[in-house]
């Protein structure tokens, strides 16, 4: 019996979804910035900013990976 082949899905949608989720939650936290500061949770907004910023190089990496995946399959 032949072992199963590893999954190789397109990865750009996953990176975009992660960046979008961090951006959306960050916008919600921006609305409640005063409440977050009053309750000692100011860092939550900065975590969302970091998630978006770290997601950008990840997106660039996934674009290259998907380009190579398409080349391998053709």
Secondary structure, 3 states (H helix, E strand, C coil): CCCCCCCCCCCHHHHHHHHHHHHHHHHHHHHCHHHHHHCCCCHHHHHHHHHHHHHHHHHHHHHHHHHHHHHHHC
